Amino acid sequence: MTATTPQFRSPTPSEQLSFSAPQTELTVDVAIVGGGIVGLTLAAALSASGMQVAVIEAQTAAAAASRQRAYALSLTSGDIFKGLGLWPQIGPHICHFDKVQLSDGDYGRVVQFLPTDLGTEAVYYGAEHGVLMAALQGAIAAAPTVHYLCSATLGETREQGNWVVAAVTTPEAVVTVRSHLMVAADGKGSLLRQRAGIGNVGWRYRQSCVTTVLEPEHSHQNTAYERFWPSGPFAILPLPGQRCQVVWTAPHAEAEAILALPEAEFMAELERRYGHHMGQLKRLTAPAMFPVQLMQCDRYVLPRLALVGDAAHSCHPVGGQGLNMGIRDAAALAEVLTAAYQRGENLGSVTVLRRYERWRRLENWVILSFTDGLTRIFSNRVLPLVALRRGGLWVLSSLAPLRRLALRLMTGRLGRVPQLGRLGQQMPD
């Protein structure tokens, strides 16, 4: 990694919380930059290995957990959290998807995915950001081998033999963090990835997503909907408390116009897509918008550096794959590092890190290709493709083995499942 001039800032009063006592020097085995769901999953997975771990998070713990977002959590992600022992904290506060319905606009053929397709108790889970973060932050706070540096700004990083040395500013002190390995879990605009000069391939879609949380008049019956329109997919995710999150994809200009509508007009437009099967809708949160893109890094590792989650890849939100890919990245990297640590290997060596890259990069390419293909096939009005996709829906709804195969891919059970996930499969919901 190339050295960069430190850019420090003074913390605001709301950024005073830190889980670690002030230190001027901190020596660890692994330093994780980014304390979101993926970064904390990695830290929690490493906490029982005997390794010393530092998490460097730019926000306060409270701010990092306060994001108003919900996710379609896959079965494998749920299994990983079970394997981490976090399901007692997460399970009571999520929604089991008893059914997922896939359809093409107004076309009458509907594909239904059911728990019986996989012999499980749910197809997916609806999980809110705060619920997952509270469980992970609790695990980190209880782990004596994990140092949680909140309100922390990453300054200069430099290599020093088999170490990476980083200057980290916290509200209490400027801390020199020495580690054998730095992990970039700092999102799509990853500072570590940029400093390392790692390139990527991909493109921005001509679409953006509008999200909001609703309270329908009638029960959502634990059913998730993914309906494809020529302008983009429209998803309804059930949440606890008889709420639903909408993920509404549209071309950029249309999405901006939707976001700018007065509430009454926004709700009228939304109900045209949502339908009337749940009765009158009440908006609980102000709508938000984010652009979507496909991105895959040229590599996931360099000496003393590994990328996980959105720092390594990003995809269209169709199918709810993005966060789940990152959680599997974290579990896979933790498994590789734990095995290397037990054998006394250098955690920052490319030999070790490429085991992780070979495992996850190809599997992520499959998911990226799958989501991109869905988006391109369904988000258009070209008649041959319309006929092709509707024929595909008919086949998918008629052939149970094919439906089970698609569901195994979407739930993360088709590829190599991390050991934590295999352990979680043996545990009850």
C-alpha positions in Angstrom: 0.0 0.0 0.0 1.2 3.4 -0.8 1.8 6.0 1.9 -0.7 8.9 2.1 -0.5 12.1 4.1 -2.7 11.8 7.2 -5.9 13.7 7.0 -7.2 14.0 10.6 -10.3 15.7 11.8 -11.6 16.7 15.3 -14.4 14.6 16.6 -17.8 16.1 17.1 -19.5 15.8 20.6 -21.7 12.9 19.2 -18.5 11.0 18.3 -17.1 10.5 21.8 -18.1 6.8 22.3 -15.4 4.3 22.0 -15.2 0.7 23.1 -11.5 0.8 23.6 -9.4 2.5 26.3 -7.1 5.3 25.0 -3.7 3.9 23.8 -0.9 5.4 21.8 0.2 2.1 20.3 -1.8 -1.0 19.5 -0.3 -4.2 18.0 -2.8 -6.7 16.6 -2.8 -9.6 14.1 -5.6 -8.2 12.0 -6.9 -4.6 11.6 -10.3 -4.2 10.0 -11.1 -0.8 8.5 -14.9 -0.4 8.6 -17.2 -1.3 11.4 -20.4 -2.1 9.5 -22.1 -5.4 9.4 -19.5 -7.1 7.2 -16.5 -5.8 9.2 -18.0 -6.7 12.6 -19.0 -10.1 11.3 -15.3 -10.7 10.4 -14.2 -9.4 13.8 -16.8 -11.6 15.6 -15.7 -14.6 13.6 -12.0 -14.0 14.5 -12.7 -13.3 18.2 -12.5 -16.9 19.4 -9.3 -17.7 17.4 -6.8 -16.2 19.8 -5.9 -13.4 17.4 -5.8 -9.8 18.4 -8.1 -7.7 16.2 -8.7 -4.0 15.8 -11.8 -2.5 14.2 -11.4 1.0 12.9 -14.8 2.7 12.4 -15.3 6.3 11.3 -18.6 6.8 13.1 -19.7 6.4 16.7 -21.1 3.0 17.6 -24.5 4.5 17.8 -24.3 6.2 14.5 -23.0 3.1 12.8 -26.0 1.1 14.1 -28.6 3.8 13.3 -28.9 3.4 9.5 -32.6 3.1 8.5 -32.3 0.1 6.2 -33.6 -3.4 6.1 -32.2 -6.4 4.2 -33.4 -9.7 2.8 -31.1 -11.9 4.8 -30.3 -15.3 3.2 -30.4 -18.6 4.9 -26.6 -18.9 4.8 -26.2 -15.5 6.4 -28.6 -16.6 9.1 -26.6 -19.8 9.5 -23.4 -17.8 9.9 -25.0 -15.7 12.6 -26.2 -18.8 14.3 -22.7 -20.3 14.1 -21.4 -17.1 15.8 -23.9 -17.7 18.6 -25.8 -14.5 17.8 -29.2 -15.9 16.8 -30.7 -15.5 20.4 -30.2 -11.7 19.9 -31.2 -11.6 16.2 -33.9 -14.3 15.8 -36.7 -12.7 17.9 -36.4 -9.4 16.0 -36.6 -10.6 12.4 -39.3 -11.7 10.0 -39.3 -15.2 8.4 -40.3 -15.2 4.8 -42.8 -18.0 4.4 -43.1 -17.3 0.7 -41.3 -15.4 -2.0 -43.3 -14.5 -5.1 -41.5 -13.7 -8.4 -43.5 -12.2 -11.3 -43.1 -10.2 -14.5 -45.3 -7.1 -14.4 -48.9 -7.9 -15.0 -48.1 -11.4 -16.4 -50.3 -13.9 -14.7 -47.7 -16.6 -14.1 -46.2 -16.3 -10.6 -43.2 -18.3 -9.3 -43.5 -19.1 -5.6 -40.5 -20.2 -3.5 -41.5 -22.0 -0.3 -39.6 -23.4 2.7 -40.5 -26.9 1.5 -38.4 -26.3 -1.6 -35.3 -26.6 0.7 -36.7 -28.3 3.7 -36.2 -25.2 5.9 -38.3 -23.1 8.2 -38.1 -20.0 6.0 -37.1 -19.0 2.5 -35.3 -15.8 3.6 -35.4 -13.4 6.6 -36.3 -9.8 6.8 -33.7 -8.1 9.1 -33.2 -4.5 10.0 -29.8 -2.9 10.1 -30.0 -1.9 13.8 -30.9 -5.4 14.9 -27.9 -7.0 13.2 -25.6 -4.2 14.4 -26.7 -4.4 18.0 -26.0 -8.1 18.1 -22.6 -7.7 16.5 -21.6 -4.7 18.6 -22.6 -6.7 21.7 -20.4 -9.6 20.6 -17.4 -7.3 20.0 -17.8 -5.5 23.3 -17.7 -8.8 25.1 -14.6 -10.1 23.2 -11.4 -9.3 25.1 -9.3 -9.8 21.9 -11.1 -7.2 19.8 -10.3 -3.5 20.1 -13.1 -1.3 18.8 -11.9 2.1 17.8 -14.9 4.3 17.1 -15.0 7.9 15.7 -11.6 6.9 14.2 -10.0 8.5 11.2 -7.5 6.4 9.2 -4.4 8.4 8.3 -1.1 7.3 6.8 -0.5 3.6 6.3 2.9 2.2 5.5 4.6 -1.2 5.3 7.3 -2.1 7.8 8.7 -5.6 7.2 5.8 -8.0 7.8 3.7 -5.3 9.4 1.4 -2.6 8.2 1.6 0.5 10.4 -1.4 2.9 10.4 -1.9 6.2 12.1 -5.4 6.3 13.5 -7.0 9.4 15.2 -9.6 8.7 17.9 -11.2 11.2 20.2 -8.8 10.2 22.9 -5.5 10.0 21.1 -3.6 9.4 17.9 -3.0 5.6 17.9 -0.3 3.8 16.0 -1.9 0.5 14.9 0.5 -2.3 13.8 -1.0 -5.4 12.2 0.1 -8.3 10.0 -3.0 -7.8 7.8 -5.3 -4.9 7.0 -8.8 -5.7 5.8 -10.8 -3.2 3.8 -14.4 -3.5 4.9 -15.0 0.2 4.2 -17.6 0.1 1.4 -17.9 0.9 -2.2 -15.6 4.0 -2.0 -13.0 2.0 0.0 -10.1 4.3 0.9 -7.8 1.3 1.4 -8.6 -0.1 -2.1 -7.9 3.3 -3.7 -4.6 3.7 -1.9 -3.6 0.2 -3.0 -4.4 1.0 -6.6 -6.6 -2.0 -7.1 -8.7 -1.7 -10.3 -12.1 -3.0 -11.0 -14.5 -3.7 -13.8 -18.2 -2.9 -13.9 -20.7 -0.2 -14.8 -23.4 2.0 -13.4 -26.9 1.0 -14.3 -29.2 3.6 -15.7 -31.3 3.1 -12.6 -31.6 4.2 -9.0 -33.5 2.6 -6.0 -36.1 4.4 -3.9 -36.7 2.8 -0.5 -39.2 3.5 2.2 -40.9 1.6 5.1 -44.7 1.2 5.1 -47.4 -0.1 7.4 -50.1 -1.8 5.4 -53.7 -2.1 6.6 -53.7 -5.9 6.3 -51.1 -8.5 7.2 -48.2 -9.1 4.9 -48.5 -12.8 5.8 -44.7 -13.0 5.8 -44.7 -12.9 2.0 -42.0 -11.2 0.0 -42.6 -10.0 -3.6 -40.2 -9.3 -6.4 -42.1 -7.9 -9.4 -40.2 -7.0 -12.5 -41.4 -4.0 -14.6 -39.7 -2.7 -17.7 -38.4 0.3 -15.7 -36.9 -2.0 -13.0 -37.8 -4.4 -10.3 -40.1 -3.6 -7.4 -39.6 -5.5 -4.2 -41.7 -5.7 -1.0 -39.9 -7.1 2.0 -41.9 -8.1 5.1 -40.6 -6.8 8.4 -41.6 -7.5 12.0 -44.5 -5.5 13.4 -46.5 -5.9 10.2 -44.3 -3.4 8.4 -42.8 -3.7 4.9 -39.8 -2.2 3.2 -40.2 -1.2 -0.5 -37.2 -1.2 -2.8 -38.4 0.5 -6.0 -36.0 0.6 -8.9 -36.5 3.1 -11.8 -34.4 5.1 -14.3 -32.5 7.9 -12.6 -34.7 10.8 -13.8 -37.8 8.9 -12.9 -36.5 7.9 -9.5 -35.5 11.6 -8.8 -39.0 12.7 -9.8 -40.6 10.0 -7.5 -38.4 11.1 -4.6 -39.5 14.8 -5.1 -43.2 14.0 -5.1 -45.4 15.3 -2.2 -46.3 12.5 0.1 -49.9 12.0 -1.2 -48.7 11.8 -4.8 -45.8 9.6 -3.8 -48.2 7.1 -2.1 -50.6 7.2 -5.0 -47.8 6.3 -7.5 -46.4 3.7 -5.1 -49.8 2.0 -4.8 -50.0 1.6 -8.5 -47.0 -0.7 -8.3 -47.7 -2.2 -4.8 -51.3 -3.2 -5.5 -54.3 -3.2 -3.1 -53.9 -6.7 -1.6 -52.7 -5.3 1.7 -55.3 -2.5 1.9 -54.4 1.1 2.7 -50.7 1.9 3.1 -49.1 4.3 5.6 -45.6 5.6 5.1 -43.4 5.3 8.2 -40.1 6.7 6.9 -39.1 9.4 4.4 -38.1 7.8 1.1 -34.4 7.6 0.3 -32.6 7.0 -3.0 -29.3 5.4 -4.0 -27.8 4.6 -7.4 -27.0 1.0 -8.3 -23.9 -0.4 -10.0 -22.1 -3.6 -10.8 -18.5 -3.8 -9.7 -15.9 -6.6 -9.3 -12.3 -5.8 -8.3 -9.5 -7.1 -10.4 -8.2 -8.8 -7.2 -9.3 -9.2 -3.6 -5.8 -9.4 -2.1 -2.3 -7.9 -2.0 0.4 -8.5 0.5 -1.0 -7.6 3.9 -4.3 -6.4 2.4 -7.7 -8.2 1.8 -11.0 -6.7 0.5 -14.4 -7.9 1.7 -18.0 -6.9 1.0 -18.7 -3.7 -1.0 -15.0 -2.8 -1.0 -14.5 -5.9 -3.2 -17.7 -6.0 -5.2 -21.2 -4.6 -5.6 -24.3 -5.7 -7.5 -27.8 -4.7 -8.5 -30.1 -5.1 -5.4 -32.4 -7.5 -7.3 -32.6 -10.7 -5.3 -31.1 -9.1 -2.2 -27.6 -10.5 -2.8 -25.2 -7.6 -1.9 -25.0 -7.8 1.9 -25.2 -11.6 1.9 -22.2 -11.9 -0.4 -20.3 -9.7 2.1 -21.2 -11.8 5.1 -20.0 -14.9 3.3 -16.8 -13.1 2.4 -16.2 -12.3 6.1 -16.9 -15.9 7.2 -14.7 -17.3 4.5 -11.8 -14.9 5.3 -12.1 -15.7 9.0 -11.9 -19.4 8.3 -8.8 -19.0 6.1 -7.1 -16.8 8.6 -7.9 -19.0 11.6 -6.5 -22.0 9.9 -3.3 -20.1 8.9 -2.9 -18.7 12.4 -3.2 -22.2 13.9 -0.4 -23.4 11.5 1.8 -20.4 12.4 1.7 -18.9 8.9 2.1 -15.3 8.0 -1.4 -13.9 7.9 -0.4 -11.1 5.5 1.3 -13.3 2.9 -0.3 -13.6 -0.5 0.0 -17.4 -0.3 -2.5 -17.4 2.6 -4.7 -14.6 1.3 -5.1 -16.2 -2.2 -6.9 -19.1 -0.6 -9.6 -16.6 0.3 -9.5 -14.9 -3.1 -9.8 -18.2 -5.0 -12.8 -19.2 -2.8 -14.8 -16.0 -2.9 -14.0 -14.2 -6.2 -15.4 -16.9 -8.5 -18.5 -17.5 -6.4 -19.1 -13.7 -6.4 -18.7 -13.6 -10.2 -21.6 -16.1 -10.4 -23.9 -14.0 -8.3 -22.9 -10.8 -10.1 -23.6 -12.4 -13.4 -26.9 -13.8 -12.1 -28.2 -10.4 -10.9 -27.0 -8.6 -14.0 -28.7 -11.1 -16.2 -32.0 -10.8 -14.3 -31.9 -7.1 -14.6 -31.1 -7.0 -18.3 -33.6 -9.7 -19.3 -36.5 -8.2 -17.3 -35.9 -4.5 -17.5 -36.9 -4.1 -21.2 -39.8 -4.4 -23.6 -37.9 -6.3 -26.4 -40.5 -8.8 -27.6 -38.2 -11.8 -28.0 -36.8 -11.3 -24.5 -40.4 -10.8 -23.1 -41.3 -14.2 -24.6 -38.1 -15.7 -23.3 -38.5 -14.5 -19.7 -42.1 -15.4 -19.5 -41.3 -18.9 -20.8 -38.6 -19.1 -18.2 -41.0 -18.2 -15.4 -43.4 -20.9 -16.7 -40.6 -23.5 -16.6 -39.4 -22.3 -13.2 -42.8 -22.5 -11.7 -43.5 -26.0 -13.2 -40.2 -27.8 -12.5 -39.5 -28.2 -8.8 -35.8 -29.3 -9.3 -35.0 -26.2 -11.2 -36.8 -24.0 -8.7 -34.8 -25.7 -5.9 -31.5 -25.1 -7.8 -32.4 -21.4 -8.2 -33.3 -21.0 -4.6 -30.0 -22.7 -3.4 -28.1 -20.2 -5.5 -30.1 -17.2 -4.1 -29.8 -18.4 -0.5 -26.0 -19.0 -0.7 -26.2 -22.8 -0.4 -25.1 -23.7 -3.8 -21.4 -22.9 -3.5 -18.9 -23.7 -0.8 -20.5 -22.8 2.6 -18.2 -21.5 5.3 -17.7 -23.6 8.3 -19.7 -21.2 10.5 -22.6 -21.6 8.1 -22.4 -25.4 8.2 -22.4 -25.2 11.9 -25.4 -22.9 11.9 -27.4 -25.3 9.6 -27.3 -27.8 12.5 -29.0 -25.3 14.9 -32.7 -24.6 15.1 -34.3 -21.4 14.1 
